[in-house]
Structures are given as C-alpha cells and as structure tokens.
Amino acid sequence: MSVRTLLLVASVLSSGLMAGLFFGWAVSVIPGTKLVDDRFYLATMQNINREILNPVFIVAFVITPFVLVVAAIAHYRASRTRQVFWRPTGLSRCPPTRSHSLDRRSRLVSPTSLAKRR
C-alpha cells in the first residue's frame, strides 16, 4: 500500500470515529440530559467532561484534522488528481481571477486598464 492510500484510510477511519462519537452524543446523551434537574445536569456534564478527556479521545480528536489535511495535500499533489479535481467545476482553464487577466509579461491587469488600452 502506498502512503497516500494509508493516509486516505486513516483519514476515513478517524473521521468516522469522531462522527460516530458526535452522533452518539447528540442522539443519546443530550436528550437524556434534558430530562434531569439542573443540579443533576451540571453534575452529569462535569463527570462526562472529566471522563472523556482521556488519552484515546485526545489523540483521536487532535490527529483527525491533521490526517485529513495531510491526506488532502498528498492526493492533491498527485498529478492526475490535480487535473481531475478542477474539471467538474469548469475552472481548469480559467485565469487566476475572474476580474483580472494576464498580459504578455505575466502581470495581473485589471479590466479597466485593459479597456483603456483598447
């Protein structure tokens, strides 16, 4: 397996783990805490916050965005991916910006200065 493939698998797995945690939290913990008194809610949330801050959660929480960015950069740098990425958007042959174009000396020229030249 290539490094790009390993990065892709790691990013999918770590994103899935974090999404599962957040989904489980949203559909089970939050509705359950709505049913208790304010004093018990506060004690419950403080206990949950103490317990979730463990090394496994911290590593997964911190590593996931990093792995996603590294995997995206690695796949973007592959020559075929770079070409295919922009093709569906129609931006594969666009100038650098919509309101500017390049002159012969590769300087950005505003549309008003192009109109003045003509």
GUFIDO-661582 format. One record per atom (N, C-alpha, C, O): atom name; y, x, z negated. Coordinates in steps of 0.2 Angstrom, whole numbers, padded with zeros to 4 digits. Each point is the difference from the previous one (the first is absolute). Layout:
<nodes>
<node atome="CA" py="Y" px="X" pz="Z"/>
...
</nodes>
This chain:
<nodes>
<node atome="N" py="-0006" px="0004" pz="0000"/>
<node atome="CA" py="0006" px="-0004" pz="0000"/>
<node atome="C" py="0006" px="0004" pz="0000"/>
<node atome="O" py="0001" px="0006" pz="-0003"/>
<node atome="N" py="0004" px="-0008" pz="0007"/>
<node atome="CA" py="0006" px="0004" pz="0000"/>
<node atome="C" py="0005" px="-0002" pz="-0006"/>
<node atome="O" py="-0001" px="-0004" pz="-0004"/>
<node atome="N" py="0006" px="0008" pz="0003"/>
<node atome="CA" py="0004" px="-0001" pz="-0006"/>
<node atome="C" py="0004" px="-0006" pz="0001"/>
<node atome="O" py="0001" px="-0004" pz="-0005"/>
<node atome="N" py="0001" px="0002" pz="0012"/>
<node atome="CA" py="0004" px="-0006" pz="0001"/>
<node atome="C" py="-0005" px="-0006" pz="-0002"/>
<node atome="O" py="0003" px="-0005" pz="-0003"/>
<node atome="N" py="-0009" px="0005" pz="0004"/>
<node atome="CA" py="-0005" px="-0005" pz="-0001"/>
<node atome="C" py="0000" px="-0001" pz="-0008"/>
<node atome="O" py="0000" px="-0005" pz="-0003"/>
<node atome="N" py="-0001" px="0011" pz="0000"/>
<node atome="CA" py="0000" px="0000" pz="-0008"/>
<node atome="C" py="0006" px="-0003" pz="-0003"/>
<node atome="O" py="0000" px="-0004" pz="-0005"/>
<node atome="N" py="0006" px="0006" pz="0008"/>
<node atome="CA" py="0006" px="-0003" pz="-0002"/>
<node atome="C" py="0001" px="-0007" pz="0001"/>
<node atome="O" py="0002" px="-0004" pz="-0005"/>
<node atome="N" py="-0005" px="0001" pz="0011"/>
<node atome="CA" py="0000" px="-0007" pz="0001"/>
<node atome="C" py="-0004" px="-0004" pz="-0005"/>
<node atome="O" py="0002" px="-0005" pz="-0002"/>
<node atome="N" py="-0008" px="0008" pz="0001"/>
<node atome="CA" py="-0005" px="-0003" pz="-0005"/>
<node atome="C" py="0003" px="-0001" pz="-0007"/>
<node atome="O" py="0000" px="-0005" pz="-0003"/>
<node atome="N" py="0003" px="0011" pz="0001"/>
<node atome="CA" py="0003" px="0000" pz="-0006"/>
<node atome="C" py="0006" px="-0004" pz="-0001"/>
<node atome="O" py="0001" px="-0004" pz="-0005"/>
<node atome="N" py="0003" px="0003" pz="0010"/>
<node atome="CA" py="0006" px="-0004" pz="0000"/>
<node atome="C" py="-0003" px="-0008" pz="-0001"/>
<node atome="O" py="0003" px="-0004" pz="-0003"/>
<node atome="N" py="-0008" px="0003" pz="0007"/>
<node atome="CA" py="-0002" px="-0007" pz="0000"/>
<node atome="C" py="-0003" px="-0002" pz="-0006"/>
<node atome="O" py="0001" px="-0005" pz="-0003"/>
<node atome="N" py="-0005" px="0009" pz="0000"/>
<node atome="CA" py="-0004" px="-0001" pz="-0007"/>
<node atome="C" py="0005" px="0000" pz="-0005"/>
<node atome="O" py="0000" px="-0005" pz="-0004"/>
<node atome="N" py="0005" px="0009" pz="0004"/>
<node atome="CA" py="0005" px="0000" pz="-0006"/>
<node atome="C" py="0005" px="-0006" pz="0001"/>
<node atome="O" py="0001" px="-0003" pz="-0006"/>
<node atome="N" py="0001" px="0001" pz="0012"/>
<node atome="CA" py="0004" px="-0006" pz="0000"/>
<node atome="C" py="-0004" px="-0006" pz="-0001"/>
<node atome="O" py="0003" px="-0004" pz="-0004"/>
<node atome="N" py="-0009" px="0004" pz="0005"/>
<node atome="CA" py="-0005" px="-0006" pz="-0001"/>
<node atome="C" py="-0001" px="-0001" pz="-0008"/>
<node atome="O" py="0001" px="-0005" pz="-0003"/>
<node atome="N" py="-0002" px="0011" pz="0000"/>
<node atome="CA" py="0000" px="0000" pz="-0008"/>
<node atome="C" py="0006" px="-0003" pz="-0003"/>
<node atome="O" py="0000" px="-0004" pz="-0004"/>
<node atome="N" py="0006" px="0007" pz="0006"/>
<node atome="CA" py="0006" px="-0002" pz="-0003"/>
<node atome="C" py="0002" px="-0008" pz="0002"/>
<node atome="O" py="0002" px="-0003" pz="-0004"/>
<node atome="N" py="-0004" px="0001" pz="0010"/>
<node atome="CA" py="0001" px="-0007" pz="0002"/>
<node atome="C" py="-0004" px="-0004" pz="-0004"/>
<node atome="O" py="0002" px="-0006" pz="-0002"/>
<node atome="N" py="-0009" px="0008" pz="0001"/>
<node atome="CA" py="-0004" px="-0004" pz="-0004"/>
<node atome="C" py="0002" px="-0001" pz="-0007"/>
<node atome="O" py="0000" px="-0005" pz="-0003"/>
<node atome="N" py="0003" px="0011" pz="0000"/>
<node atome="CA" py="0002" px="0000" pz="-0007"/>
<node atome="C" py="0006" px="-0005" pz="0000"/>
<node atome="O" py="0000" px="-0004" pz="-0005"/>
<node atome="N" py="0005" px="0004" pz="0009"/>
<node atome="CA" py="0006" px="-0004" pz="0000"/>
<node atome="C" py="-0002" px="-0007" pz="0001"/>
<node atome="O" py="0003" px="-0005" pz="-0003"/>
<node atome="N" py="-0008" px="0003" pz="0008"/>
<node atome="CA" py="-0002" px="-0006" pz="0001"/>
<node atome="C" py="-0004" px="-0003" pz="-0006"/>
<node atome="O" py="0002" px="-0006" pz="-0002"/>
<node atome="N" py="-0006" px="0009" pz="-0001"/>
<node atome="CA" py="-0003" px="-0002" pz="-0006"/>
<node atome="C" py="0004" px="-0001" pz="-0006"/>
<node atome="O" py="0000" px="-0005" pz="-0003"/>
<node atome="N" py="0006" px="0009" pz="0003"/>
<node atome="CA" py="0005" px="-0001" pz="-0005"/>
<node atome="C" py="0004" px="-0007" pz="0001"/>
<node atome="O" py="0001" px="-0003" pz="-0005"/>
<node atome="N" py="0000" px="0002" pz="0011"/>
<node atome="CA" py="0004" px="-0005" pz="0002"/>
<node atome="C" py="-0003" px="-0007" pz="-0001"/>
<node atome="O" py="0003" px="-0005" pz="-0002"/>
<node atome="N" py="-0010" px="0005" pz="0004"/>
<node atome="CA" py="-0004" px="-0006" pz="-0001"/>
<node atome="C" py="-0003" px="-0002" pz="-0006"/>
<node atome="O" py="-0003" px="-0005" pz="-0001"/>
<node atome="N" py="0002" px="0010" pz="-0004"/>
<node atome="CA" py="-0003" px="-0001" pz="-0006"/>
<node atome="C" py="0004" px="0002" pz="-0006"/>
<node atome="O" py="0000" px="-0005" pz="-0004"/>
<node atome="N" py="0003" px="0010" pz="0004"/>
<node atome="CA" py="0004" px="0002" pz="-0006"/>
<node atome="C" py="0006" px="-0004" pz="-0001"/>
<node atome="O" py="0002" px="-0003" pz="-0005"/>
<node atome="N" py="0002" px="0003" pz="0010"/>
<node atome="CA" py="0007" px="-0004" pz="0000"/>
<node atome="C" py="-0001" px="-0007" pz="-0002"/>
<node atome="O" py="0003" px="-0003" pz="-0004"/>
<node atome="N" py="-0008" px="-0001" pz="0008"/>
<node atome="CA" py="-0001" px="-0007" pz="-0002"/>
<node atome="C" py="-0002" px="-0001" pz="-0007"/>
<node atome="O" py="0001" px="-0005" pz="-0004"/>
<node atome="N" py="-0005" px="0010" pz="0001"/>
<node atome="CA" py="-0003" px="-0001" pz="-0007"/>
<node atome="C" py="0006" px="0001" pz="-0005"/>
<node atome="O" py="0000" px="-0003" pz="-0005"/>
<node atome="N" py="0004" px="0008" pz="0007"/>
<node atome="CA" py="0006" px="0001" pz="-0005"/>
<node atome="C" py="0005" px="-0005" pz="0000"/>
<node atome="O" py="0004" px="-0001" pz="-0005"/>
<node atome="N" py="-0004" px="-0004" pz="0010"/>
<node atome="CA" py="0005" px="-0005" pz="0000"/>
<node atome="C" py="-0003" px="-0006" pz="-0005"/>
<node atome="O" py="0004" px="-0004" pz="-0002"/>
<node atome="N" py="-0010" px="0005" pz="0000"/>
<node atome="CA" py="-0003" px="-0005" pz="-0005"/>
<node atome="C" py="0001" px="0001" pz="-0007"/>
<node atome="O" py="-0001" px="-0004" pz="-0005"/>
<node atome="N" py="0003" px="0010" pz="0003"/>
<node atome="CA" py="0001" px="0002" pz="-0007"/>
<node atome="C" py="0007" px="0000" pz="-0002"/>
<node atome="O" py="0005" px="0000" pz="0003"/>
<node atome="N" py="-0004" px="0000" pz="-0010"/>
<node atome="CA" py="0006" px="0000" pz="-0003"/>
<node atome="C" py="0004" px="0007" pz="0001"/>
<node atome="O" py="-0004" px="0005" pz="0002"/>
<node atome="N" py="0010" px="-0005" pz="-0003"/>
<node atome="CA" py="0004" px="0006" pz="0002"/>
<node atome="C" py="-0002" px="0006" pz="-0004"/>
<node atome="O" py="0000" px="0005" pz="0002"/>
<node atome="N" py="-0001" px="-0006" pz="-0009"/>
<node atome="CA" py="-0002" px="0005" pz="-0004"/>
<node atome="C" py="-0007" px="0003" pz="0002"/>
<node atome="O" py="-0001" px="0006" pz="0001"/>
<node atome="N" py="-0004" px="-0010" pz="0001"/>
<node atome="CA" py="-0006" px="0003" pz="0003"/>
<node atome="C" py="0000" px="0003" pz="0007"/>
<node atome="O" py="-0003" px="0004" pz="0001"/>
<node atome="N" py="0008" px="-0007" pz="0003"/>
<node atome="CA" py="0001" px="0003" pz="0006"/>
<node atome="C" py="0003" px="0007" pz="0000"/>
<node atome="O" py="-0003" px="0004" pz="0003"/>
<node atome="N" py="0008" px="-0003" pz="-0008"/>
<node atome="CA" py="0002" px="0007" pz="-0001"/>
<node atome="C" py="-0005" px="0004" pz="-0002"/>
<node atome="O" py="-0001" px="0006" pz="0003"/>
<node atome="N" py="-0003" px="-0008" pz="-0008"/>
<node atome="CA" py="-0005" px="0005" pz="-0002"/>
<node atome="C" py="-0006" px="0001" pz="0005"/>
<node atome="O" py="-0002" px="0006" pz="0001"/>
<node atome="N" py="0001" px="-0011" pz="0003"/>
<node atome="CA" py="-0005" px="0001" pz="0005"/>
<node atome="C" py="0002" px="0005" pz="0006"/>
<node atome="O" py="-0003" px="0004" pz="0002"/>
<node atome="N" py="0010" px="-0005" pz="0000"/>
<node atome="CA" py="0002" px="0004" pz="0005"/>
<node atome="C" py="0001" px="0007" pz="-0003"/>
<node atome="O" py="-0001" px="0005" pz="0004"/>
<node atome="N" py="0003" px="-0004" pz="-0010"/>
<node atome="CA" py="0000" px="0007" pz="-0003"/>
<node atome="C" py="-0007" px="0004" pz="0000"/>
<node atome="O" py="0000" px="0005" pz="0002"/>
<node atome="N" py="-0005" px="-0009" pz="-0004"/>
<node atome="CA" py="-0006" px="0003" pz="0000"/>
<node atome="C" py="-0003" px="0001" pz="0007"/>
<node atome="O" py="-0003" px="0005" pz="0001"/>
<node atome="N" py="0004" px="-0009" pz="0004"/>
<node atome="CA" py="-0002" px="0001" pz="0007"/>
<node atome="C" py="0004" px="0006" pz="0003"/>
<node atome="O" py="-0003" px="0004" pz="0003"/>
<node atome="N" py="0009" px="-0003" pz="-0005"/>
<node atome="CA" py="0004" px="0006" pz="0003"/>
<node atome="C" py="-0002" px="0006" pz="-0003"/>
<node atome="O" py="0000" px="0005" pz="0003"/>
<node atome="N" py="-0002" px="-0005" pz="-0010"/>
<node atome="CA" py="-0003" px="0006" pz="-0003"/>
<node atome="C" py="-0007" px="0002" pz="0003"/>
<node atome="O" py="-0001" px="0006" pz="0001"/>
<node atome="N" py="-0003" px="-0011" pz="0001"/>
<node atome="CA" py="-0007" px="0001" pz="0002"/>
<node atome="C" py="0000" px="0002" pz="0008"/>
<node atome="O" py="-0004" px="0004" pz="0002"/>
<node atome="N" py="0009" px="-0006" pz="0001"/>
<node atome="CA" py="0000" px="0001" pz="0008"/>
<node atome="C" py="0002" px="0007" pz="0001"/>
<node atome="O" py="-0001" px="0003" pz="0005"/>
<node atome="N" py="0005" px="0000" pz="-0009"/>
<node atome="CA" py="0003" px="0007" pz="0001"/>
<node atome="C" py="-0006" px="0005" pz="-0002"/>
<node atome="O" py="0001" px="0003" pz="-0006"/>
<node atome="N" py="-0006" px="-0003" pz="0010"/>
<node atome="CA" py="-0005" px="0005" pz="-0001"/>
<node atome="C" py="0000" px="0005" pz="0006"/>
<node atome="O" py="0003" px="-0002" pz="0005"/>
<node atome="N" py="-0007" px="0007" pz="-0006"/>
<node atome="CA" py="0000" px="0005" pz="0006"/>
<node atome="C" py="-0002" px="-0002" pz="0006"/>
<node atome="O" py="0002" px="0001" pz="0006"/>
<node atome="N" py="-0007" px="-0006" pz="-0006"/>
<node atome="CA" py="-0003" px="-0003" pz="0007"/>
<node atome="C" py="0006" px="-0004" pz="0003"/>
<node atome="O" py="0001" px="0001" pz="0006"/>
<node atome="N" py="0002" px="-0005" pz="-0010"/>
<node atome="CA" py="0005" px="-0004" pz="0004"/>
<node atome="C" py="0006" px="0004" pz="0002"/>
<node atome="O" py="0003" px="-0001" pz="0005"/>
<node atome="N" py="-0001" px="0006" pz="-0009"/>
<node atome="CA" py="0006" px="0004" pz="0002"/>
<node atome="C" py="-0001" px="0004" pz="0006"/>
<node atome="O" py="0004" px="0001" pz="0004"/>
<node atome="N" py="-0010" px="0002" pz="-0004"/>
<node atome="CA" py="-0002" px="0004" pz="0006"/>
<node atome="C" py="0000" px="-0005" pz="0007"/>
<node atome="O" py="0003" px="0002" pz="0005"/>
<node atome="N" py="-0006" px="-0008" pz="-0006"/>
<node atome="CA" py="-0001" px="-0004" pz="0006"/>
<node atome="C" py="0007" px="-0003" pz="0002"/>
<node atome="O" py="0002" px="0000" pz="0006"/>
<node atome="N" py="0002" px="-0001" pz="-0011"/>
<node atome="CA" py="0007" px="-0003" pz="0001"/>
<node atome="C" py="0005" px="0006" pz="0003"/>
<node atome="O" py="0004" px="-0002" pz="0005"/>
<node atome="N" py="-0005" px="0008" pz="-0007"/>
<node atome="CA" py="0004" px="0005" pz="0003"/>
<node atome="C" py="-0002" px="0003" pz="0006"/>
<node atome="O" py="0004" px="0001" pz="0005"/>
<node atome="N" py="-0011" px="-0001" pz="-0004"/>
<node atome="CA" py="-0003" px="0003" pz="0006"/>
<node atome="C" py="0001" px="-0004" pz="0006"/>
<node atome="O" py="0001" px="0002" pz="0006"/>
<node atome="N" py="-0001" px="-0009" pz="-0007"/>
<node atome="CA" py="-0001" px="-0005" pz="0006"/>
<node atome="C" py="0006" px="0001" pz="0005"/>
<node atome="O" py="-0001" px="0001" pz="0006"/>
<node atome="N" py="0008" px="-0001" pz="-0009"/>
<node atome="CA" py="0005" px="0001" pz="0005"/>
<node atome="C" py="0000" px="0006" pz="0004"/>
<node atome="O" py="0001" px="0001" pz="0006"/>
<node atome="N" py="-0003" px="0005" pz="-0010"/>
<node atome="CA" py="0000" px="0006" pz="0003"/>
<node atome="C" py="-0005" px="0001" pz="0005"/>
<node atome="O" py="0001" px="0002" pz="0006"/>
<node atome="N" py="-0007" px="-0005" pz="-0007"/>
<node atome="CA" py="-0006" px="0000" pz="0005"/>
<node atome="C" py="0002" px="-0004" pz="0006"/>
<node atome="O" py="-0001" px="0002" pz="0006"/>
<node atome="N" py="0005" px="-0008" pz="-0007"/>
<node atome="CA" py="0002" px="-0004" pz="0006"/>
<node atome="C" py="0005" px="0004" pz="0004"/>
<node atome="O" py="-0001" px="0000" pz="0006"/>
<node atome="N" py="0006" px="0003" pz="-0009"/>
<node atome="CA" py="0005" px="0004" pz="0004"/>
<node atome="C" py="-0004" px="0006" pz="0004"/>
<node atome="O" py="0002" px="0001" pz="0006"/>
<node atome="N" py="-0006" px="0003" pz="-0010"/>
<node atome="CA" py="-0003" px="0005" pz="0004"/>
<node atome="C" py="-0005" px="-0002" pz="0005"/>
<node atome="O" py="0000" px="0003" pz="0006"/>
<node atome="N" py="-0003" px="-0008" pz="-0007"/>
<node atome="CA" py="-0005" px="-0003" pz="0006"/>
<node atome="C" py="0005" px="-0002" pz="0006"/>
<node atome="O" py="-0002" px="0001" pz="0005"/>
<node atome="N" py="0007" px="-0005" pz="-0007"/>
<node atome="CA" py="0004" px="-0002" pz="0006"/>
<node atome="C" py="0003" px="0006" pz="0004"/>
<node atome="O" py="0000" px="0000" pz="0006"/>
<node atome="N" py="0002" px="0005" pz="-0010"/>
<node atome="CA" py="0003" px="0006" pz="0004"/>
<node atome="C" py="-0005" px="0003" pz="0004"/>
<node atome="O" py="0001" px="0002" pz="0005"/>
<node atome="N" py="-0007" px="-0001" pz="-0008"/>
<node atome="CA" py="-0006" px="0003" pz="0003"/>
<node atome="C" py="-0002" px="-0004" pz="0007"/>
<node atome="O" py="-0001" px="0004" pz="0005"/>
<node atome="N" py="0001" px="-0010" pz="-0006"/>
<node atome="CA" py="-0002" px="-0004" pz="0006"/>
<node atome="C" py="0006" px="0000" pz="0005"/>
<node atome="O" py="-0001" px="-0001" pz="0006"/>
<node atome="N" py="0007" px="0001" pz="-0008"/>
<node atome="CA" py="0006" px="0000" pz="0004"/>
<node atome="C" py="0000" px="0006" pz="0004"/>
<node atome="O" py="0002" px="0000" pz="0006"/>
<node atome="N" py="-0003" px="0006" pz="-0009"/>
<node atome="CA" py="0000" px="0006" pz="0004"/>
<node atome="C" py="-0005" px="0001" pz="0005"/>
<node atome="O" py="0000" px="0005" pz="0004"/>
<node atome="N" py="-0005" px="-0009" pz="-0004"/>
<node atome="CA" py="-0006" px="0001" pz="0005"/>
<node atome="C" py="0004" px="-0003" pz="0006"/>
<node atome="O" py="0003" px="-0005" pz="0001"/>
<node atome="N" py="-0004" px="0009" pz="0005"/>
<node atome="CA" py="0004" px="-0001" pz="0006"/>
<node atome="C" py="-0002" px="-0007" pz="0003"/>
<node atome="O" py="0005" px="-0004" pz="0002"/>
<node atome="N" py="-0011" px="0001" pz="-0002"/>
<node atome="CA" py="-0001" px="-0006" pz="0003"/>
<node atome="C" py="0003" px="-0006" pz="-0005"/>
<node atome="O" py="0002" px="-0005" pz="0003"/>
<node atome="N" py="-0003" px="0006" pz="-0009"/>
<node atome="CA" py="0003" px="-0005" pz="-0005"/>
<node atome="C" py="0008" px="-0001" pz="0001"/>
<node atome="O" py="0002" px="-0005" pz="0000"/>
<node atome="N" py="0001" px="0011" pz="0001"/>
<node atome="CA" py="0007" px="0000" pz="0001"/>
<node atome="C" py="0002" px="-0004" pz="0006"/>
<node atome="O" py="0005" px="-0004" pz="0000"/>
<node atome="N" py="-0009" px="0005" pz="0006"/>
<node atome="CA" py="0002" px="-0004" pz="0006"/>
<node atome="C" py="-0002" px="-0007" pz="-0001"/>
<node atome="O" py="0004" px="-0005" pz="0002"/>
<node atome="N" py="-0009" px="0003" pz="-0005"/>
<node atome="CA" py="-0003" px="-0007" pz="0000"/>
<node atome="C" py="0004" px="-0004" pz="-0005"/>
<node atome="O" py="0001" px="-0006" pz="0000"/>
<node atome="N" py="0002" px="0010" pz="-0005"/>
<node atome="CA" py="0004" px="-0004" pz="-0006"/>
<node atome="C" py="0006" px="-0004" pz="0003"/>
<node atome="O" py="0001" px="-0005" pz="-0002"/>
<node atome="N" py="0002" px="0008" pz="0006"/>
<node atome="CA" py="0007" px="-0003" pz="0003"/>
<node atome="C" py="-0001" px="-0004" pz="0006"/>
<node atome="O" py="0004" px="-0004" pz="0001"/>
<node atome="N" py="-0010" px="0004" pz="0002"/>
<node atome="CA" py="-0001" px="-0004" pz="0006"/>
<node atome="C" py="0001" px="-0007" pz="-0001"/>
<node atome="O" py="0003" px="-0003" pz="0004"/>
<node atome="N" py="-0007" px="0000" pz="-0009"/>
<node atome="CA" py="0001" px="-0007" pz="0000"/>
<node atome="C" py="0007" px="-0003" pz="-0002"/>
<node atome="O" py="0002" px="-0005" pz="0002"/>
<node atome="N" py="0002" px="0010" pz="-0005"/>
<node atome="CA" py="0007" px="-0002" pz="-0001"/>
<node atome="C" py="0005" px="0000" pz="0006"/>
<node atome="O" py="0005" px="-0003" pz="0000"/>
<node atome="N" py="-0007" px="0007" pz="0005"/>
<node atome="CA" py="0004" px="0000" pz="0006"/>
<node atome="C" py="0005" px="0006" pz="-0001"/>
<node atome="O" py="0005" px="0000" pz="0004"/>
<node atome="N" py="-0005" px="0004" pz="-0009"/>
<node atome="CA" py="0004" px="0005" pz="-0002"/>
<node atome="C" py="-0002" px="0007" pz="0002"/>
<node atome="O" py="0003" px="0005" pz="-0001"/>
<node atome="N" py="-0008" px="-0005" pz="0005"/>
<node atome="CA" py="-0003" px="0007" pz="0002"/>
<node atome="C" py="0005" px="0004" pz="0004"/>
<node atome="O" py="-0001" px="0006" pz="0000"/>
<node atome="N" py="0005" px="-0009" pz="0004"/>
<node atome="CA" py="0004" px="0003" pz="0005"/>
<node atome="C" py="0008" px="-0002" pz="-0001"/>
<node atome="O" py="0004" px="0001" pz="0004"/>
<node atome="N" py="-0003" px="-0003" pz="-0010"/>
<node atome="CA" py="0007" px="-0002" pz="-0002"/>
<node atome="C" py="0004" px="0007" pz="-0001"/>
<node atome="O" py="-0002" px="0005" pz="-0003"/>
<node atome="N" py="0009" px="-0006" pz="0004"/>
<node atome="CA" py="0004" px="0006" pz="-0003"/>
<node atome="C" py="0000" px="0000" pz="-0007"/>
<node atome="O" py="-0002" px="-0005" pz="-0003"/>
<node atome="N" py="0005" px="0010" pz="0000"/>
<node atome="CA" py="0000" px="0001" pz="-0007"/>
<node atome="C" py="0003" px="-0006" pz="-0004"/>
<node atome="O" py="-0003" px="-0002" pz="-0005"/>
<node atome="N" py="0008" px="-0001" pz="0007"/>
<node atome="CA" py="0003" px="-0006" pz="-0003"/>
<node atome="C" py="0002" px="-0005" pz="0005"/>
<node atome="O" py="0000" px="0002" pz="0006"/>
<node atome="N" py="0001" px="-0008" pz="-0007"/>
<node atome="CA" py="0001" px="-0005" pz="0005"/>
<node atome="C" py="0007" px="0000" pz="0002"/>
<node atome="O" py="0002" px="-0001" pz="0006"/>
<node atome="N" py="0003" px="0003" pz="-0010"/>
<node atome="CA" py="0007" px="0000" pz="0002"/>
<node atome="C" py="0002" px="0007" pz="0003"/>
<node atome="O" py="0006" px="0001" pz="0001"/>
<node atome="N" py="-0010" px="0004" pz="-0001"/>
<node atome="CA" py="0002" px="0007" pz="0002"/>
<node atome="C" py="-0005" px="0002" pz="0006"/>
<node atome="O" py="-0006" px="-0003" pz="0000"/>
<node atome="N" py="0008" px="0007" pz="0004"/>
<node atome="CA" py="-0005" px="0003" pz="0005"/>
<node atome="C" py="0002" px="0008" pz="0000"/>
<node atome="O" py="0005" px="0002" pz="-0002"/>
<node atome="N" py="-0010" px="0001" pz="0005"/>
<node atome="CA" py="0001" px="0007" pz="0001"/>
<node atome="C" py="0003" px="0002" pz="0006"/>
<node atome="O" py="-0001" px="-0003" pz="0006"/>
<node atome="N" py="0006" px="0008" pz="-0006"/>
<node atome="CA" py="0003" px="0002" pz="0006"/>
<node atome="C" py="-0004" px="0006" pz="0002"/>
<node atome="O" py="-0005" px="0002" pz="-0003"/>
<node atome="N" py="0007" px="0002" pz="0009"/>
<node atome="CA" py="-0004" px="0005" pz="0002"/>
<node atome="C" py="-0001" px="0006" pz="-0004"/>
<node atome="O" py="-0004" px="0004" pz="0000"/>
<node atome="N" py="0009" px="-0003" pz="-0005"/>
<node atome="CA" py="0000" px="0006" pz="-0004"/>
<node atome="C" py="-0004" px="-0002" pz="-0007"/>
<node atome="O" py="0001" px="0003" pz="-0005"/>
<node atome="N" py="-0004" px="-0009" pz="0005"/>
<node atome="CA" py="-0004" px="-0002" pz="-0006"/>
<node atome="C" py="0004" px="-0001" pz="-0006"/>
<node atome="O" py="-0002" px="0001" pz="-0006"/>
<node atome="N" py="0008" px="-0004" pz="0007"/>
<node atome="CA" py="0005" px="-0002" pz="-0005"/>
<node atome="C" py="0000" px="-0008" pz="-0001"/>
<node atome="O" py="-0001" px="-0003" pz="0006"/>
<node atome="N" py="0001" px="0001" pz="-0011"/>
<node atome="CA" py="0001" px="-0008" pz="-0001"/>
<node atome="C" py="0007" px="-0002" pz="0002"/>
<node atome="O" py="0005" px="0003" pz="-0002"/>
<node atome="N" py="-0005" px="-0008" pz="0007"/>
<node atome="CA" py="0006" px="-0002" pz="0002"/>
<node atome="C" py="0001" px="-0008" pz="-0001"/>
<node atome="O" py="-0005" px="-0003" pz="0001"/>
<node atome="N" py="0010" px="0001" pz="-0004"/>
<node atome="CA" py="0001" px="-0007" pz="-0001"/>
<node atome="C" py="0001" px="-0004" pz="0006"/>
<node atome="O" py="0002" px="0003" pz="0005"/>
<node atome="N" py="-0004" px="-0010" pz="-0005"/>
<node atome="CA" py="0001" px="-0004" pz="0006"/>
<node atome="C" py="0008" px="0000" pz="0002"/>
<node atome="O" py="0001" px="-0001" pz="0006"/>
<node atome="N" py="0003" px="0001" pz="-0010"/>
<node atome="CA" py="0007" px="0000" pz="0002"/>
<node atome="C" py="0003" px="0006" pz="0004"/>
<node atome="O" py="0003" px="0000" pz="0004"/>
<node atome="N" py="-0006" px="0006" pz="-0006"/>
<node atome="CA" py="0002" px="0006" pz="0003"/>
<node atome="C" py="-0004" px="0000" pz="0007"/>
<node atome="O" py="0003" px="0003" pz="0005"/>
<node atome="N" py="-0009" px="-0006" pz="-0004"/>
<node atome="CA" py="-0003" px="0000" pz="0006"/>
<node atome="C" py="0004" px="-0005" pz="0005"/>
<node atome="O" py="0001" px="0001" pz="0006"/>
<node atome="N" py="0002" px="-0006" pz="-0009"/>
<node atome="CA" py="0004" px="-0005" pz="0004"/>
<node atome="C" py="0006" px="0004" pz="0003"/>
<node atome="O" py="0002" px="-0002" pz="0005"/>
<node atome="N" py="0001" px="0006" pz="-0010"/>
<node atome="CA" py="0006" px="0003" pz="0002"/>
<node atome="C" py="-0001" px="0005" pz="0006"/>
<node atome="O" py="0004" px="0001" pz="0004"/>
<node atome="N" py="-0010" px="0002" pz="-0004"/>
<node atome="CA" py="-0002" px="0005" pz="0005"/>
<node atome="C" py="0000" px="-0003" pz="0007"/>
<node atome="O" py="0001" px="0003" pz="0005"/>
<node atome="N" py="-0004" px="-0009" pz="-0005"/>
<node atome="CA" py="-0001" px="-0004" pz="0006"/>
<node atome="C" py="0006" px="-0003" pz="0003"/>
<node atome="O" py="0000" px="-0003" pz="0005"/>
</nodes>
